[in-house]
């Protein structure tokens, strides 16, 4: 079984990075 917590943390980091890029271009 894959570690769900690890995957969730990784997805959250990606989302945060995308949000930061969007804020830079606003």
N, C-alpha and C positions, 0 to 999 in steps of 0.2 A: 504493500500500500504506500502511496506517495504521501508526503507530509503536507497536509492541507494548510497548516499554519504557515509553512514556508512559502507555499504558492500564494496565499492571501497577502503575506507581507510583500512579496515581489510585485503582485498586481497593484497594491497600494502605492508602492514606490513609483511604478510606471505612471499611475494616474496623477500623482503629485507632480512628477516631471512634466507631464503634458499640461497640467494646469499652470505651472510656472511659465511654460513657453507661451501659452495663450495670454497670460497677464503681461508678458513682455511685449506682445504685439498689439495690445489694446491701446 
